[in-house]
């Protein structure tokens, strides 16, 4: 009997706990909806201003000249770097050949000393 009474009370408590009413939910969410709407309108205004902005800025003749000089300097630096890399490869090849020749010379010297 106590068990049935306990289950009945539990069921009553579960069903008696109320849900939020529509008006309560609306009262709570209206300020948030207003803020979201304001942010959306501000974002739209910013996007429209961005769409009207130029994608590139016009350069003055001095800026164009400086850009041309910088491009030429960068090309010269790249050419120098390429030449340095090629020289380094040649030096590495020469060093490897010298090392091989030195090892051969050592072997010849060792063979001569054994005789």
trRosetta pair geometry for C-beta under 8 A, 3 or more apart (Angstrom, degrees):
i j d omega theta_ij theta_ji phi_ij phi_ji
1 4 5.8 -52 -149 35 32 108
1 5 6.3 31 152 -16 65 108
2 5 5.5 -56 -147 41 33 113
2 6 6.1 37 152 -23 67 106
3 6 5.7 -53 -146 35 30 112
3 7 6.4 27 155 -15 64 106
4 7 5.8 -53 -145 39 30 109
4 8 6.2 34 153 -21 63 108
5 8 5.6 -54 -146 36 29 114
5 9 6.4 29 155 -19 64 105
6 9 5.8 -54 -148 36 30 110
6 10 6.3 30 153 -19 64 106
7 10 5.6 -52 -145 36 32 112
7 11 6.3 33 155 -19 65 105
8 11 5.8 -54 -147 37 29 110
8 12 6.3 31 153 -20 64 107
9 12 5.5 -54 -147 37 31 114
9 13 6.3 32 154 -20 65 105
10 13 5.8 -54 -148 36 30 110
10 14 6.4 29 154 -18 64 107
11 14 5.8 -55 -147 37 31 111
11 15 6.3 17 159 -7 65 110
12 15 6.2 -63 -144 45 27 100
12 16 5.7 24 159 -22 65 117
13 16 5.7 -58 -135 39 26 110
13 17 6.7 36 161 -33 62 96
14 17 6.3 -45 -154 15 27 108
20 24 4.8 -123 -172 84 93 126
20 25 5.2 106 128 -56 125 92
21 24 4.7 96 56 5 80 103
21 25 7.1 -149 92 -4 42 86
22 25 5.8 -57 -149 38 32 109
22 26 6.1 32 154 -19 67 108
23 26 5.6 -54 -145 39 32 112
23 27 6.2 36 155 -23 66 104
24 27 5.7 -53 -149 34 30 112
24 28 6.4 23 155 -14 63 109
25 28 5.8 -62 -150 40 31 108
25 29 6.0 7 161 -3 69 116
26 29 6.2 -67 -134 48 27 96
26 30 5.8 44 166 -44 66 103
27 30 6.3 -37 -138 11 21 116
28 31 7.9 -67 176 27 30 97
28 32 7.9 9 139 1 61 114
29 32 5.3 -62 -158 45 55 113
29 33 5.8 58 146 -27 82 104
30 33 5.6 -53 -142 35 32 112
30 34 6.4 34 158 -21 65 103
31 34 5.7 -53 -149 34 32 112
31 35 6.5 30 154 -17 65 105
32 35 5.7 -54 -148 37 34 110
32 36 6.3 34 154 -19 67 106
33 36 5.7 -54 -146 38 31 111
33 37 6.2 34 154 -20 64 107
34 37 5.7 -55 -149 36 30 113
34 38 6.4 31 153 -19 64 105
35 38 5.6 -52 -148 35 33 112
35 39 6.4 31 154 -17 65 106
36 39 5.7 -56 -148 39 31 110
36 40 6.3 34 153 -22 65 105
37 40 5.7 -53 -147 34 31 113
37 41 6.5 28 156 -17 64 104
38 41 5.9 -57 -150 36 31 108
38 42 6.4 29 153 -17 65 107
39 42 5.6 -54 -146 38 33 111
39 43 6.2 36 154 -20 66 105
40 43 5.7 -53 -146 36 31 112
40 44 6.4 34 153 -21 64 104
41 44 5.6 -50 -149 33 33 114
41 45 6.6 35 152 -19 64 103
42 45 5.7 -54 -151 35 34 112
42 46 6.4 32 152 -17 66 105
43 46 5.7 -54 -146 38 33 110
43 47 6.2 33 155 -20 66 107
44 47 5.7 -54 -145 37 30 111
44 48 6.4 29 156 -19 64 106
45 48 5.9 -55 -148 36 29 109
45 49 6.5 28 153 -17 63 105
46 49 5.8 -56 -150 37 32 110
46 50 6.3 32 152 -19 66 106
47 50 5.6 -54 -147 37 32 112
47 51 6.4 38 153 -24 65 103
48 51 5.6 -48 -148 30 34 115
48 52 6.8 25 155 -13 62 106
49 52 6.0 -64 -154 39 33 106
49 53 6.9 43 148 -37 65 100
50 53 5.6 -44 -152 13 39 117
54 57 6.7 122 94 -84 123 48
59 63 4.1 -131 -168 93 96 125
59 64 5.0 122 120 -58 126 81
59 67 7.0 -26 -162 -10 158 141
60 63 4.7 98 51 6 74 103
60 64 7.1 -136 96 -5 39 86
61 64 5.5 -51 -147 36 34 114
61 65 6.3 37 153 -20 65 104
62 65 5.7 -52 -148 36 31 112
62 66 6.3 30 153 -17 64 107
63 66 5.7 -55 -146 39 31 111
63 67 6.2 34 153 -21 65 107
64 67 5.6 -54 -147 37 30 113
64 68 6.3 33 152 -21 64 105
65 68 5.6 -52 -149 34 31 113
65 69 6.5 30 153 -17 64 105
66 69 5.7 -53 -147 37 32 111
66 70 6.3 33 153 -19 65 106
67 70 5.7 -53 -145 37 30 112
67 71 6.3 33 154 -21 64 105
68 71 5.7 -54 -149 35 30 112
68 72 6.4 29 153 -17 64 105
69 72 5.7 -54 -147 37 32 111
69 73 6.2 32 154 -18 66 106
70 73 5.7 -53 -145 38 31 111
70 74 6.3 33 154 -20 64 106
71 74 5.7 -54 -148 36 30 111
71 75 6.4 31 152 -20 64 105
72 75 5.6 -54 -149 35 32 112
72 76 6.4 32 153 -18 65 104
73 76 5.7 -52 -147 37 33 111
73 77 6.3 34 153 -19 65 106
74 77 5.6 -53 -146 37 32 112
74 78 6.3 34 152 -21 64 104
75 78 5.6 -52 -148 35 32 112
75 79 6.4 33 152 -19 64 104
76 79 5.7 -53 -148 36 32 112
76 80 6.3 32 153 -18 65 106
77 80 5.7 -53 -147 38 32 112
77 81 6.3 34 152 -20 64 106
78 81 5.6 -53 -147 37 31 112
78 82 6.4 34 152 -21 64 104
79 82 5.7 -53 -149 35 31 112
79 83 6.4 29 153 -17 65 105
80 83 5.7 -54 -147 38 32 110
80 84 6.2 33 153 -20 65 107
81 84 5.6 -53 -145 37 31 113
81 85 6.4 33 154 -20 64 104
82 85 5.8 -54 -149 34 30 111
82 86 6.5 30 152 -17 64 105
83 86 5.7 -54 -149 37 33 112
83 87 6.3 33 152 -19 66 106
84 87 5.6 -52 -146 38 32 112
84 88 6.3 36 153 -23 64 105
85 88 5.6 -51 -147 34 31 114
85 89 6.6 34 152 -20 63 102
86 89 5.7 -52 -152 33 33 112
86 90 6.6 32 151 -17 65 104
87 90 5.6 -54 -149 37 35 111
87 91 6.2 35 152 -20 67 106
88 91 5.6 -52 -145 37 32 111
88 92 6.3 35 154 -22 64 105
89 92 5.7 -53 -147 35 31 112
89 93 6.4 32 153 -19 64 104
90 93 5.7 -54 -150 36 32 112
90 94 6.3 31 152 -17 65 106
91 94 5.6 -54 -146 39 32 111
91 95 6.2 35 153 -22 66 106
92 95 5.6 -52 -145 36 31 112
92 96 6.4 32 153 -19 64 104
93 96 5.8 -54 -150 35 31 111
93 97 6.4 30 152 -17 64 106
94 97 5.7 -54 -148 38 32 111
94 98 6.2 34 153 -20 66 106
95 98 5.6 -52 -146 37 31 112
95 99 6.3 34 153 -21 64 105
96 99 5.7 -53 -148 35 31 113
96 100 6.4 33 153 -19 64 104
97 100 5.7 -53 -149 36 32 112
97 101 6.3 31 152 -18 65 106
98 101 5.6 -54 -146 38 32 111
98 102 6.2 35 152 -22 65 105
99 102 5.6 -51 -146 34 31 112
99 103 6.5 32 153 -19 63 103
100 103 5.8 -54 -151 34 31 111
100 104 6.5 31 151 -18 64 104
101 104 5.6 -53 -150 36 34 112
101 105 6.3 36 151 -21 66 105
102 105 5.5 -53 -148 36 33 114
102 106 6.4 37 151 -22 65 102
103 106 5.6 -49 -150 32 33 114
103 107 6.6 33 152 -19 63 103
104 107 5.8 -55 -152 35 33 111
104 108 6.4 32 151 -18 66 105
105 108 5.7 -53 -148 36 33 111
105 109 6.2 33 153 -20 66 107
106 109 5.6 -56 -147 37 31 112
106 110 6.2 30 155 -19 66 106
107 110 5.7 -53 -146 37 31 111
107 111 6.3 31 155 -19 64 106
108 111 5.8 -56 -149 36 31 111
108 112 6.3 30 154 -19 65 107
109 112 5.8 -55 -147 37 30 111
109 113 6.3 29 154 -20 64 107
110 113 5.7 -55 -146 35 31 111
110 114 6.6 32 155 -22 64 104
111 114 5.8 -54 -152 31 32 111
111 115 7.0 35 151 -25 62 101
112 115 5.9 -51 -157 24 35 112
